[in-house]
Amino acid sequence: METLHEKRHQKQHKNSKNLGQPQRWIDAVTLGLCLVLALGTVLGDPQAGAQPTPTPTELTEEQVKLFAKVVLQMEPLRQAAQQQANATSDEAIRDQIRRDFLRKATLIMNEQGLSVPEYNRIALKIRSPEGRALKQQIEQEIINLQQVTPPTP
């Protein structure tokens, strides 16, 4: 007989497969948006390249929810930008596509009340070895958000 924990794990696994694999989303979006940290001043946004202010390594539940919400909003844009970039061999066009994506992603962050430095701090944290639990929290929050508002096709 299955335990409650096993049933919950199977449900989470099933949901993550059916709802767009949040782990892959987080990996792709955080990798792409870490570029904001490196390219911020090149793109003309001095705040984008700013270093995050030192803050505690633990995030509040509200910060986890906010980061997950931002990732969900950025993912369709990231996918579209990737498809556009893959469709051309012109580096100037690819660069413009990247710039457009970073500009739109920054707008999403700002609209949600998440600064670029704070986003980068969280993104770097979940990519670190000690950020595994945080990454799992964010993945679960993405699943929860998708269940409340399923993605549009």
mmCIF file of the C-alpha atoms, coordinates in Angstrom:
data_MODEL
# 
_entry.id   MODEL 
# 
loop_
_atom_site.group_PDB 
_atom_site.id 
_atom_site.type_symbol 
_atom_site.label_atom_id 
_atom_site.label_alt_id 
_atom_site.label_comp_id 
_atom_site.label_asym_id 
_atom_site.label_entity_id 
_atom_site.label_seq_id 
_atom_site.pdbx_PDB_ins_code 
_atom_site.Cartn_x 
_atom_site.Cartn_y 
_atom_site.Cartn_z 
_atom_site.occupancy 
_atom_site.B_iso_or_equiv 
_atom_site.pdbx_formal_charge 
_atom_site.auth_seq_id 
_atom_site.auth_comp_id 
_atom_site.auth_asym_id 
_atom_site.auth_atom_id 
_atom_site.pdbx_PDB_model_num 
ATOM 1   C CA . MET A 1 1   ? 0.000  0.000  0.000   1.00 0.00 ? 1   MET A CA 1 
ATOM 2   C CA . GLU A 1 2   ? 1.334  3.427  -0.970  1.00 0.00 ? 2   GLU A CA 1 
ATOM 3   C CA . THR A 1 3   ? 2.087  5.952  1.709   1.00 0.00 ? 3   THR A CA 1 
ATOM 4   C CA . LEU A 1 4   ? 0.757  9.497  1.569   1.00 0.00 ? 4   LEU A CA 1 
ATOM 5   C CA . HIS A 1 5   ? 4.298  10.717 0.837   1.00 0.00 ? 5   HIS A CA 1 
ATOM 6   C CA . GLU A 1 6   ? 4.635  8.357  -2.147  1.00 0.00 ? 6   GLU A CA 1 
ATOM 7   C CA . LYS A 1 7   ? 1.261  9.424  -3.547  1.00 0.00 ? 7   LYS A CA 1 
ATOM 8   C CA . ARG A 1 8   ? 2.168  13.096 -3.171  1.00 0.00 ? 8   ARG A CA 1 
ATOM 9   C CA . HIS A 1 9   ? 5.545  12.520 -4.846  1.00 0.00 ? 9   HIS A CA 1 
ATOM 10  C CA . GLN A 1 10  ? 3.905  10.680 -7.755  1.00 0.00 ? 10  GLN A CA 1 
ATOM 11  C CA . LYS A 1 11  ? 1.336  13.469 -8.130  1.00 0.00 ? 11  LYS A CA 1 
ATOM 12  C CA . GLN A 1 12  ? 4.055  16.130 -8.103  1.00 0.00 ? 12  GLN A CA 1 
ATOM 13  C CA . HIS A 1 13  ? 6.098  14.189 -10.650 1.00 0.00 ? 13  HIS A CA 1 
ATOM 14  C CA . LYS A 1 14  ? 3.051  13.694 -12.881 1.00 0.00 ? 14  LYS A CA 1 
ATOM 15  C CA . ASN A 1 15  ? 2.099  17.373 -12.575 1.00 0.00 ? 15  ASN A CA 1 
ATOM 16  C CA . SER A 1 16  ? 5.588  18.558 -13.386 1.00 0.00 ? 16  SER A CA 1 
ATOM 17  C CA . LYS A 1 17  ? 5.630  16.432 -16.550 1.00 0.00 ? 17  LYS A CA 1 
ATOM 18  C CA . ASN A 1 18  ? 2.201  17.621 -17.632 1.00 0.00 ? 18  ASN A CA 1 
ATOM 19  C CA . LEU A 1 19  ? 2.682  21.285 -16.815 1.00 0.00 ? 19  LEU A CA 1 
ATOM 20  C CA . GLY A 1 20  ? 5.850  22.132 -18.683 1.00 0.00 ? 20  GLY A CA 1 
ATOM 21  C CA . GLN A 1 21  ? 8.636  20.798 -16.481 1.00 0.00 ? 21  GLN A CA 1 
ATOM 22  C CA . PRO A 1 22  ? 9.362  23.712 -14.126 1.00 0.00 ? 22  PRO A CA 1 
ATOM 23  C CA . GLN A 1 23  ? 12.898 22.496 -13.397 1.00 0.00 ? 23  GLN A CA 1 
ATOM 24  C CA . ARG A 1 24  ? 13.819 22.935 -17.046 1.00 0.00 ? 24  ARG A CA 1 
ATOM 25  C CA . TRP A 1 25  ? 12.148 26.355 -17.055 1.00 0.00 ? 25  TRP A CA 1 
ATOM 26  C CA . ILE A 1 26  ? 14.081 27.491 -14.027 1.00 0.00 ? 26  ILE A CA 1 
ATOM 27  C CA . ASP A 1 27  ? 17.363 26.240 -15.492 1.00 0.00 ? 27  ASP A CA 1 
ATOM 28  C CA . ALA A 1 28  ? 16.761 27.942 -18.835 1.00 0.00 ? 28  ALA A CA 1 
ATOM 29  C CA . VAL A 1 29  ? 15.431 31.223 -17.497 1.00 0.00 ? 29  VAL A CA 1 
ATOM 30  C CA . THR A 1 30  ? 18.034 31.580 -14.761 1.00 0.00 ? 30  THR A CA 1 
ATOM 31  C CA . LEU A 1 31  ? 20.841 30.793 -17.163 1.00 0.00 ? 31  LEU A CA 1 
ATOM 32  C CA . GLY A 1 32  ? 19.491 33.274 -19.686 1.00 0.00 ? 32  GLY A CA 1 
ATOM 33  C CA . LEU A 1 33  ? 18.809 35.970 -17.131 1.00 0.00 ? 33  LEU A CA 1 
ATOM 34  C CA . CYS A 1 34  ? 22.167 35.628 -15.454 1.00 0.00 ? 34  CYS A CA 1 
ATOM 35  C CA . LEU A 1 35  ? 23.247 37.396 -18.623 1.00 0.00 ? 35  LEU A CA 1 
ATOM 36  C CA . VAL A 1 36  ? 21.446 40.446 -17.263 1.00 0.00 ? 36  VAL A CA 1 
ATOM 37  C CA . LEU A 1 37  ? 24.080 40.593 -14.570 1.00 0.00 ? 37  LEU A CA 1 
ATOM 38  C CA . ALA A 1 38  ? 26.922 40.361 -17.077 1.00 0.00 ? 38  ALA A CA 1 
ATOM 39  C CA . LEU A 1 39  ? 25.414 42.456 -19.878 1.00 0.00 ? 39  LEU A CA 1 
ATOM 40  C CA . GLY A 1 40  ? 23.442 45.022 -17.904 1.00 0.00 ? 40  GLY A CA 1 
ATOM 41  C CA . THR A 1 41  ? 25.643 48.007 -18.532 1.00 0.00 ? 41  THR A CA 1 
ATOM 42  C CA . VAL A 1 42  ? 26.241 46.984 -22.158 1.00 0.00 ? 42  VAL A CA 1 
ATOM 43  C CA . LEU A 1 43  ? 22.477 47.077 -22.738 1.00 0.00 ? 43  LEU A CA 1 
ATOM 44  C CA . GLY A 1 44  ? 22.232 50.576 -21.345 1.00 0.00 ? 44  GLY A CA 1 
ATOM 45  C CA . ASP A 1 45  ? 20.571 49.736 -18.029 1.00 0.00 ? 45  ASP A CA 1 
ATOM 46  C CA . PRO A 1 46  ? 22.970 50.652 -15.231 1.00 0.00 ? 46  PRO A CA 1 
ATOM 47  C CA . GLN A 1 47  ? 20.719 48.988 -12.642 1.00 0.00 ? 47  GLN A CA 1 
ATOM 48  C CA . ALA A 1 48  ? 20.805 45.699 -14.553 1.00 0.00 ? 48  ALA A CA 1 
ATOM 49  C CA . GLY A 1 49  ? 24.526 45.279 -14.016 1.00 0.00 ? 49  GLY A CA 1 
ATOM 50  C CA . ALA A 1 50  ? 24.400 46.376 -10.392 1.00 0.00 ? 50  ALA A CA 1 
ATOM 51  C CA . GLN A 1 51  ? 25.591 43.888 -7.825  1.00 0.00 ? 51  GLN A CA 1 
ATOM 52  C CA . PRO A 1 52  ? 22.904 42.599 -5.458  1.00 0.00 ? 52  PRO A CA 1 
ATOM 53  C CA . THR A 1 53  ? 23.064 44.018 -1.975  1.00 0.00 ? 53  THR A CA 1 
ATOM 54  C CA . PRO A 1 54  ? 24.026 41.474 0.664   1.00 0.00 ? 54  PRO A CA 1 
ATOM 55  C CA . THR A 1 55  ? 20.900 39.808 2.028   1.00 0.00 ? 55  THR A CA 1 
ATOM 56  C CA . PRO A 1 56  ? 20.165 36.655 3.975   1.00 0.00 ? 56  PRO A CA 1 
ATOM 57  C CA . THR A 1 57  ? 20.518 33.438 2.008   1.00 0.00 ? 57  THR A CA 1 
ATOM 58  C CA . GLU A 1 58  ? 17.041 32.230 2.979   1.00 0.00 ? 58  GLU A CA 1 
ATOM 59  C CA . LEU A 1 59  ? 14.085 33.552 1.057   1.00 0.00 ? 59  LEU A CA 1 
ATOM 60  C CA . THR A 1 60  ? 10.676 34.329 2.405   1.00 0.00 ? 60  THR A CA 1 
ATOM 61  C CA . GLU A 1 61  ? 7.672  32.452 1.081   1.00 0.00 ? 61  GLU A CA 1 
ATOM 62  C CA . GLU A 1 62  ? 6.619  35.659 -0.685  1.00 0.00 ? 62  GLU A CA 1 
ATOM 63  C CA . GLN A 1 63  ? 10.007 35.932 -2.458  1.00 0.00 ? 63  GLN A CA 1 
ATOM 64  C CA . VAL A 1 64  ? 9.747  32.303 -3.622  1.00 0.00 ? 64  VAL A CA 1 
ATOM 65  C CA . LYS A 1 65  ? 6.246  32.962 -4.991  1.00 0.00 ? 65  LYS A CA 1 
ATOM 66  C CA . LEU A 1 66  ? 7.360  36.158 -6.694  1.00 0.00 ? 66  LEU A CA 1 
ATOM 67  C CA . PHE A 1 67  ? 10.370 34.523 -8.352  1.00 0.00 ? 67  PHE A CA 1 
ATOM 68  C CA . ALA A 1 68  ? 8.212  31.608 -9.556  1.00 0.00 ? 68  ALA A CA 1 
ATOM 69  C CA . LYS A 1 69  ? 5.642  34.032 -10.966 1.00 0.00 ? 69  LYS A CA 1 
ATOM 70  C CA . VAL A 1 70  ? 8.332  35.959 -12.832 1.00 0.00 ? 70  VAL A CA 1 
ATOM 71  C CA . VAL A 1 71  ? 9.800  32.740 -14.259 1.00 0.00 ? 71  VAL A CA 1 
ATOM 72  C CA . LEU A 1 72  ? 6.357  31.666 -15.481 1.00 0.00 ? 72  LEU A CA 1 
ATOM 73  C CA . GLN A 1 73  ? 5.799  35.007 -17.187 1.00 0.00 ? 73  GLN A CA 1 
ATOM 74  C CA . MET A 1 74  ? 9.234  35.041 -18.810 1.00 0.00 ? 74  MET A CA 1 
ATOM 75  C CA . GLU A 1 75  ? 9.280  31.459 -20.078 1.00 0.00 ? 75  GLU A CA 1 
ATOM 76  C CA . PRO A 1 76  ? 7.073  31.963 -23.160 1.00 0.00 ? 76  PRO A CA 1 
ATOM 77  C CA . LEU A 1 77  ? 9.180  34.985 -24.120 1.00 0.00 ? 77  LEU A CA 1 
ATOM 78  C CA . ARG A 1 78  ? 12.374 32.991 -23.654 1.00 0.00 ? 78  ARG A CA 1 
ATOM 79  C CA . GLN A 1 79  ? 11.071 30.168 -25.819 1.00 0.00 ? 79  GLN A CA 1 
ATOM 80  C CA . ALA A 1 80  ? 9.995  32.570 -28.575 1.00 0.00 ? 80  ALA A CA 1 
ATOM 81  C CA . ALA A 1 81  ? 13.354 34.363 -28.475 1.00 0.00 ? 81  ALA A CA 1 
ATOM 82  C CA . GLN A 1 82  ? 15.205 31.062 -28.652 1.00 0.00 ? 82  GLN A CA 1 
ATOM 83  C CA . GLN A 1 83  ? 13.161 29.960 -31.669 1.00 0.00 ? 83  GLN A CA 1 
ATOM 84  C CA . GLN A 1 84  ? 13.786 33.287 -33.421 1.00 0.00 ? 84  GLN A CA 1 
ATOM 85  C CA . ALA A 1 85  ? 17.503 33.157 -32.675 1.00 0.00 ? 85  ALA A CA 1 
ATOM 86  C CA . ASN A 1 86  ? 17.749 29.575 -33.923 1.00 0.00 ? 86  ASN A CA 1 
ATOM 87  C CA . ALA A 1 87  ? 16.005 30.550 -37.164 1.00 0.00 ? 87  ALA A CA 1 
ATOM 88  C CA . THR A 1 88  ? 18.774 32.916 -38.232 1.00 0.00 ? 88  THR A CA 1 
ATOM 89  C CA . SER A 1 89  ? 22.511 32.737 -38.677 1.00 0.00 ? 89  SER A CA 1 
ATOM 90  C CA . ASP A 1 90  ? 22.918 36.529 -38.623 1.00 0.00 ? 90  ASP A CA 1 
ATOM 91  C CA . GLU A 1 91  ? 24.729 37.426 -35.386 1.00 0.00 ? 91  GLU A CA 1 
ATOM 92  C CA . ALA A 1 92  ? 23.427 41.005 -35.443 1.00 0.00 ? 92  ALA A CA 1 
ATOM 93  C CA . ILE A 1 93  ? 19.842 39.732 -35.532 1.00 0.00 ? 93  ILE A CA 1 
ATOM 94  C CA . ARG A 1 94  ? 20.582 37.196 -32.786 1.00 0.00 ? 94  ARG A CA 1 
ATOM 95  C CA . ASP A 1 95  ? 22.068 39.963 -30.667 1.00 0.00 ? 95  ASP A CA 1 
ATOM 96  C CA . GLN A 1 96  ? 18.963 42.094 -31.174 1.00 0.00 ? 96  GLN A CA 1 
ATOM 97  C CA . ILE A 1 97  ? 16.737 39.157 -30.211 1.00 0.00 ? 97  ILE A CA 1 
ATOM 98  C CA . ARG A 1 98  ? 18.755 38.691 -27.007 1.00 0.00 ? 98  ARG A CA 1 
ATOM 99  C CA . ARG A 1 99  ? 18.543 42.398 -26.227 1.00 0.00 ? 99  ARG A CA 1 
ATOM 100 C CA . ASP A 1 100 ? 14.775 42.412 -26.792 1.00 0.00 ? 100 ASP A CA 1 
ATOM 101 C CA . PHE A 1 101 ? 14.335 39.404 -24.532 1.00 0.00 ? 101 PHE A CA 1 
ATOM 102 C CA . LEU A 1 102 ? 16.437 40.948 -21.767 1.00 0.00 ? 102 LEU A CA 1 
ATOM 103 C CA . ARG A 1 103 ? 14.508 44.229 -22.041 1.00 0.00 ? 103 ARG A CA 1 
ATOM 104 C CA . LYS A 1 104 ? 11.144 42.404 -21.810 1.00 0.00 ? 104 LYS A CA 1 
ATOM 105 C CA . ALA A 1 105 ? 12.371 40.202 -18.967 1.00 0.00 ? 105 ALA A CA 1 
ATOM 106 C CA . THR A 1 106 ? 13.544 43.262 -17.052 1.00 0.00 ? 106 THR A CA 1 
ATOM 107 C CA . LEU A 1 107 ? 10.126 44.869 -17.549 1.00 0.00 ? 107 LEU A CA 1 
ATOM 108 C CA . ILE A 1 108 ? 8.412  41.760 -16.188 1.00 0.00 ? 108 ILE A CA 1 
ATOM 109 C CA . MET A 1 109 ? 10.660 41.787 -13.126 1.00 0.00 ? 109 MET A CA 1 
ATOM 110 C CA . ASN A 1 110 ? 10.032 45.479 -12.509 1.00 0.00 ? 110 ASN A CA 1 
ATOM 111 C CA . GLU A 1 111 ? 6.267  45.127 -12.998 1.00 0.00 ? 111 GLU A CA 1 
ATOM 112 C CA . GLN A 1 112 ? 6.205  42.353 -10.404 1.00 0.00 ? 112 GLN A CA 1 
ATOM 113 C CA . GLY A 1 113 ? 8.310  44.347 -7.945  1.00 0.00 ? 113 GLY A CA 1 
ATOM 114 C CA . LEU A 1 114 ? 11.457 42.253 -8.260  1.00 0.00 ? 114 LEU A CA 1 
ATOM 115 C CA . SER A 1 115 ? 14.656 44.142 -8.974  1.00 0.00 ? 115 SER A CA 1 
ATOM 116 C CA . VAL A 1 116 ? 17.188 42.802 -11.437 1.00 0.00 ? 116 VAL A CA 1 
ATOM 117 C CA . PRO A 1 117 ? 19.865 42.484 -8.722  1.00 0.00 ? 117 PRO A CA 1 
ATOM 118 C CA . GLU A 1 118 ? 17.416 40.565 -6.502  1.00 0.00 ? 118 GLU A CA 1 
ATOM 119 C CA . TYR A 1 119 ? 16.442 38.294 -9.406  1.00 0.00 ? 119 TYR A CA 1 
ATOM 120 C CA . ASN A 1 120 ? 20.111 37.641 -10.121 1.00 0.00 ? 120 ASN A CA 1 
ATOM 121 C CA . ARG A 1 121 ? 20.814 36.909 -6.455  1.00 0.00 ? 121 ARG A CA 1 
ATOM 122 C CA . ILE A 1 122 ? 18.064 34.275 -6.401  1.00 0.00 ? 122 ILE A CA 1 
ATOM 123 C CA . ALA A 1 123 ? 19.061 32.869 -9.812  1.00 0.00 ? 123 ALA A CA 1 
ATOM 124 C CA . LEU A 1 124 ? 22.681 32.460 -8.721  1.00 0.00 ? 124 LEU A CA 1 
ATOM 125 C CA . LYS A 1 125 ? 21.585 30.946 -5.417  1.00 0.00 ? 125 LYS A CA 1 
ATOM 126 C CA . ILE A 1 126 ? 19.448 28.225 -7.033  1.00 0.00 ? 126 ILE A CA 1 
ATOM 127 C CA . ARG A 1 127 ? 22.269 27.327 -9.402  1.00 0.00 ? 127 ARG A CA 1 
ATOM 128 C CA . SER A 1 128 ? 24.674 26.821 -6.502  1.00 0.00 ? 128 SER A CA 1 
ATOM 129 C CA . PRO A 1 129 ? 25.131 23.471 -4.725  1.00 0.00 ? 129 PRO A CA 1 
ATOM 130 C CA . GLU A 1 130 ? 23.558 24.831 -1.523  1.00 0.00 ? 130 GLU A CA 1 
ATOM 131 C CA . GLY A 1 131 ? 20.546 26.153 -3.451  1.00 0.00 ? 131 GLY A CA 1 
ATOM 132 C CA . ARG A 1 132 ? 19.037 22.760 -4.239  1.00 0.00 ? 132 ARG A CA 1 
ATOM 133 C CA . ALA A 1 133 ? 16.272 22.999 -1.614  1.00 0.00 ? 133 ALA A CA 1 
ATOM 134 C CA . LEU A 1 134 ? 15.421 26.517 -2.741  1.00 0.00 ? 134 LEU A CA 1 
ATOM 135 C CA . LYS A 1 135 ? 15.226 25.363 -6.350  1.00 0.00 ? 135 LYS A CA 1 
ATOM 136 C CA . GLN A 1 136 ? 12.813 22.605 -5.326  1.00 0.00 ? 136 GLN A CA 1 
ATOM 137 C CA . GLN A 1 137 ? 10.673 25.138 -3.451  1.00 0.00 ? 137 GLN A CA 1 
ATOM 138 C CA . ILE A 1 138 ? 10.492 27.319 -6.553  1.00 0.00 ? 138 ILE A CA 1 
ATOM 139 C CA . GLU A 1 139 ? 9.689  24.339 -8.785  1.00 0.00 ? 139 GLU A CA 1 
ATOM 140 C CA . GLN A 1 140 ? 6.831  23.391 -6.463  1.00 0.00 ? 140 GLN A CA 1 
ATOM 141 C CA . GLU A 1 141 ? 5.551  26.959 -6.476  1.00 0.00 ? 141 GLU A CA 1 
ATOM 142 C CA . ILE A 1 142 ? 5.575  26.969 -10.291 1.00 0.00 ? 142 ILE A CA 1 
ATOM 143 C CA . ILE A 1 143 ? 3.468  23.796 -10.234 1.00 0.00 ? 143 ILE A CA 1 
ATOM 144 C CA . ASN A 1 144 ? 1.089  25.412 -7.738  1.00 0.00 ? 144 ASN A CA 1 
ATOM 145 C CA . LEU A 1 145 ? 0.758  28.550 -9.860  1.00 0.00 ? 145 LEU A CA 1 
ATOM 146 C CA . GLN A 1 146 ? 0.135  26.509 -12.995 1.00 0.00 ? 146 GLN A CA 1 
ATOM 147 C CA . GLN A 1 147 ? -2.649 24.597 -11.276 1.00 0.00 ? 147 GLN A CA 1 
ATOM 148 C CA . VAL A 1 148 ? -4.338 27.857 -10.339 1.00 0.00 ? 148 VAL A CA 1 
ATOM 149 C CA . THR A 1 149 ? -3.855 29.486 -13.774 1.00 0.00 ? 149 THR A CA 1 
ATOM 150 C CA . PRO A 1 150 ? -2.963 26.950 -16.471 1.00 0.00 ? 150 PRO A CA 1 
ATOM 151 C CA . PRO A 1 151 ? -0.706 28.229 -19.251 1.00 0.00 ? 151 PRO A CA 1 
ATOM 152 C CA . THR A 1 152 ? -2.451 29.315 -22.434 1.00 0.00 ? 152 THR A CA 1 
ATOM 153 C CA . PRO A 1 153 ? -1.602 27.300 -25.559 1.00 0.00 ? 153 PRO A CA 1 
# 
